[in-house]
Amino acid sequence: MKTEFGKYLERFMNTNNYTLEYISKQTESSLSVVGHYRKGIRIPKDDFIERFIQKFIKNEMEANQIRYVVAYDRTPDLIKKKLEGIKIEKKSQIISLPVLGKAAAGMGHMNFEDNIKIEVLNSLPTIGVPKGAFMVEVAGDSMFPTLSDGDLVILDPKAKEREVIQGRVCVLTYHDQTYIKRVKFKDGYVRLISDNFDKKKYCDIVIKEDELEYLECHGSVIESRRKH
């Protein structure tokens, strides 16, 4: 089974168009070792993680999340199962959140905040449900494998600041079209990125600085729920 850090590293490299060679050079690690980390067949050592964070991660919250993921990978499966059982038994609760229409993973939707309905779901509030949180249905598969068509995502409406949403999946409206994309700020423009590996079919949306007034972030994704 692939490690959680391996999944993270693969997403990180795809989002930023980094090669194994580049990660290897920046972290002063061998190419084969980084390849094993990406494939999820080896758990990285602490010195690699700290070099990786120093070179690539500016957000302390994200840095701590990476450290947590690696610690989780090192936890024996028997203990993981026991911990998950405790979470389900002691922390689960029923919550209801409004679903504000759809956000497109592909070409954009215009019905955001239309046909509001209420979704009742079982929650594991490891980080709590932020005040004003709401849900949006994903339309399309450009965010696959992170999100699939029909998934429901929970959004934190207060998470809109540039330094907070950098690299995160958000729901945004641009010229009256609503998208769910990964956000990347760089050199005076914003890039809305699809996680799908087919970049010919799902190219990035690049918004220049003089067009930013037409871009609105509604919040960042904190959890997703797959509809079966």
Secondary structure per residue as TSV (DSSP state, phi and psi in degrees):
chain	resnum	aa	ss	phi	psi
A	1	M	-	360.0	136.6
A	2	K	-	-70.5	139.7
A	3	T	-	-69.6	157.5
A	4	E	H	-66.5	-35.5
A	5	F	H	-67.1	-36.1
A	6	G	H	-59.7	-41.2
A	7	K	H	-65.0	-42.6
A	8	Y	H	-62.8	-47.8
A	9	L	H	-62.2	-38.9
A	10	E	H	-64.2	-44.6
A	11	R	H	-62.6	-43.0
A	12	F	H	-60.5	-44.9
A	13	M	H	-68.2	-40.3
A	14	N	H	-66.2	-41.4
A	15	T	H	-63.1	-39.9
A	16	N	H	-99.8	1.9
A	17	N	T	58.0	38.2
A	18	Y	-	-90.2	143.4
A	19	T	-	-95.4	165.7
A	20	L	H	-60.5	-38.0
A	21	E	H	-61.8	-40.2
A	22	Y	H	-69.1	-45.4
A	23	I	H	-60.8	-41.5
A	24	S	H	-60.6	-45.2
A	25	K	H	-66.7	-43.6
A	26	Q	H	-69.3	-30.2
A	27	T	H	-99.5	2.7
A	28	E	T	55.6	46.1
A	29	S	-	-124.9	157.6
A	30	S	-	-71.4	151.6
A	31	L	H	-60.6	-40.3
A	32	S	H	-66.6	-37.7
A	33	V	H	-65.2	-46.7
A	34	V	H	-62.2	-38.2
A	35	G	H	-60.8	-40.7
A	36	H	H	-65.6	-38.3
A	37	Y	H	-63.8	-42.3
A	38	R	H	-67.2	-39.5
A	39	K	H	-71.3	-15.2
A	40	G	T	78.8	23.0
A	41	I	S	-100.3	-6.2
A	42	R	S	-137.1	145.4
A	43	I	-	-93.2	128.1
A	44	P	-	-67.1	151.3
A	45	K	-	-80.9	162.9
A	46	D	H	-61.9	-36.8
A	47	D	H	-66.3	-36.1
A	48	F	H	-65.2	-45.8
A	49	I	H	-59.4	-43.7
A	50	E	H	-68.2	-36.8
A	51	R	H	-66.6	-40.7
A	52	F	H	-61.1	-46.2
A	53	I	H	-63.9	-43.3
A	54	Q	H	-61.6	-38.0
A	55	K	H	-82.2	-34.0
A	56	F	H	-119.4	-24.2
A	57	I	-	-109.3	122.3
A	58	K	-	-103.4	-21.9
A	59	N	-	-88.0	119.5
A	60	E	H	-64.6	-32.7
A	61	M	H	-63.5	-44.3
A	62	E	H	-65.9	-37.1
A	63	A	H	-61.3	-43.5
A	64	N	H	-67.6	-34.2
A	65	Q	H	-64.3	-39.0
A	66	I	H	-62.9	-45.7
A	67	R	H	-60.7	-39.0
A	68	Y	H	-65.0	-42.9
A	69	V	H	-59.6	-43.3
A	70	V	H	-66.3	-41.3
A	71	A	H	-62.7	-37.4
A	72	Y	H	-65.2	-42.0
A	73	D	H	-59.9	-31.8
A	74	R	H	-81.4	-11.6
A	75	T	S	-74.0	129.7
A	76	P	-	-57.1	144.6
A	77	D	H	-57.0	-37.5
A	78	L	H	-61.6	-41.3
A	79	I	H	-71.1	-38.1
A	80	K	H	-57.6	-46.0
A	81	K	H	-63.6	-39.1
A	82	K	H	-67.4	-42.5
A	83	L	H	-63.7	-41.7
A	84	E	H	-63.4	-38.0
A	85	G	H	-63.0	-39.9
A	86	I	H	-65.6	-41.9
A	87	K	H	-60.3	-45.8
A	88	I	H	-65.1	-40.9
A	89	E	H	-71.1	-40.5
A	90	K	H	-102.3	-24.3
A	91	K	H	-112.8	-8.5
A	92	S	-	-69.9	145.2
A	93	Q	E	-150.6	161.3
A	94	I	E	-97.7	128.0
A	95	I	E	-130.0	161.0
A	96	S	E	-129.1	133.8
A	97	L	E	-133.2	147.0
A	98	P	E	-72.7	142.8
A	99	V	E	-105.3	113.0
A	100	L	E	-96.6	65.2
A	101	G	E	72.7	-150.9
A	102	K	E	-121.5	151.8
A	103	A	E	-125.0	131.3
A	104	A	E	-83.7	133.8
A	105	A	S	-82.6	-8.8
A	106	G	S	-115.0	-99.5
A	107	M	S	-92.2	-3.5
A	108	G	-	105.5	142.0
A	109	H	B	-120.2	151.8
A	110	M	S	-108.7	2.3
A	111	N	-	-104.4	25.4
A	112	F	T	-62.5	134.6
A	113	E	T	71.0	15.0
A	114	D	-	-99.6	155.8
A	115	N	S	50.9	51.9
A	116	I	-	-63.6	132.3
A	117	K	E	-132.7	169.5
A	118	I	E	-110.6	130.7
A	119	E	E	-109.7	125.5
A	120	V	E	-99.5	128.2
A	121	L	E	-147.4	159.2
A	122	N	E	-85.7	128.6
A	123	S	E	-116.3	142.8
A	124	L	-	-108.7	91.1
A	125	P	-	-79.0	64.5
A	126	T	S	-66.7	-27.9
A	127	I	S	-117.8	2.2
A	128	G	-	80.2	162.0
A	129	V	-	-101.9	114.9
A	130	P	-	-61.3	150.9
A	131	K	T	-61.9	132.7
A	132	G	T	82.4	6.0
A	133	A	-	-59.4	148.2
A	134	F	E	-145.6	172.4
A	135	M	E	-119.2	154.2
A	136	V	E	-136.8	142.4
A	137	E	E	-89.3	134.0
A	138	V	E	-81.5	132.7
A	139	A	E	-118.7	121.8
A	140	G	S	99.5	173.6
A	141	D	S	-122.9	22.1
A	142	S	T	-73.0	-14.6
A	143	M	T	-99.5	8.0
A	144	F	T	-68.8	137.9
A	145	P	T	-92.7	-0.3
A	146	T	T	-63.1	-45.9
A	147	L	S	-135.8	148.5
A	148	S	-	-117.9	161.2
A	149	D	T	-56.7	128.2
A	150	G	T	94.3	-11.5
A	151	D	-	-61.3	150.3
A	152	L	E	-106.4	131.9
A	153	V	E	-116.3	141.9
A	154	I	E	-96.4	131.8
A	155	L	E	-117.8	143.0
A	156	D	E	-93.9	109.6
A	157	P	T	-71.8	-13.0
A	158	K	T	-87.9	-14.3
A	159	A	-	-86.0	83.7
A	160	K	-	-128.5	-14.5
A	161	E	S	-66.4	147.9
A	162	R	H	-55.6	-45.8
A	163	E	H	-70.5	-19.6
A	164	V	H	-84.6	-42.5
A	165	I	H	-91.7	-4.2
A	166	Q	T	-54.8	120.1
A	167	G	T	81.9	-0.5
A	168	R	S	-101.4	161.8
A	169	V	E	-85.2	127.6
A	170	C	E	-133.7	163.1
A	171	V	E	-103.5	125.0
A	172	L	E	-136.3	151.7
A	173	T	E	-114.6	130.4
A	174	Y	E	-134.6	117.2
A	175	H	T	51.8	49.4
A	176	D	T	67.9	9.0
A	177	Q	E	-109.2	132.0
A	178	T	E	-102.7	130.5
A	179	Y	E	-125.5	158.3
A	180	I	E	-121.7	112.7
A	181	K	E	-145.7	164.0
A	182	R	E	-86.0	135.1
A	183	V	E	-102.9	134.2
A	184	K	E	-136.1	117.6
A	185	F	E	-94.2	134.2
A	186	K	E	-163.6	127.9
A	187	D	T	49.7	47.5
A	188	G	T	82.8	8.0
A	189	Y	E	-140.4	167.2
A	190	V	E	-117.5	136.5
A	191	R	E	-115.7	123.4
A	192	L	E	-96.7	115.0
A	193	I	E	-109.9	137.6
A	194	S	-	-90.7	139.1
A	195	D	-	-80.2	-16.7
A	196	N	S	-60.4	136.6
A	197	F	S	-70.3	-17.7
A	198	D	-	-81.0	85.3
A	199	K	T	-74.8	-18.7
A	200	K	T	-71.0	-37.7
A	201	K	T	-83.4	-36.5
A	202	Y	S	-120.6	77.4
A	203	C	-	-78.4	157.9
A	204	D	-	-69.9	153.1
A	205	I	E	-99.8	117.4
A	206	V	E	-105.2	123.6
A	207	I	E	-115.9	117.7
A	208	K	E	-77.3	163.5
A	209	E	G	-56.9	-39.3
A	210	D	G	-74.9	-2.3
A	211	E	G	-109.2	-0.8
A	212	L	G	-65.1	-22.9
A	213	E	G	-65.0	-18.6
A	214	Y	G	-94.8	3.1
A	215	L	E	-106.5	128.6
A	216	E	E	-129.0	128.8
A	217	C	E	-95.2	127.5
A	218	H	E	-94.0	-10.3
A	219	G	E	144.2	167.2
A	220	S	E	-108.3	151.3
A	221	V	E	-74.6	128.4
A	222	I	E	-111.3	-15.5
A	223	E	E	-165.3	151.8
A	224	S	E	-127.2	150.7
A	225	R	E	-127.7	122.8
A	226	R	-	-84.1	129.9
A	227	K	-	-88.4	129.7
A	228	H	-	-110.3	360.0
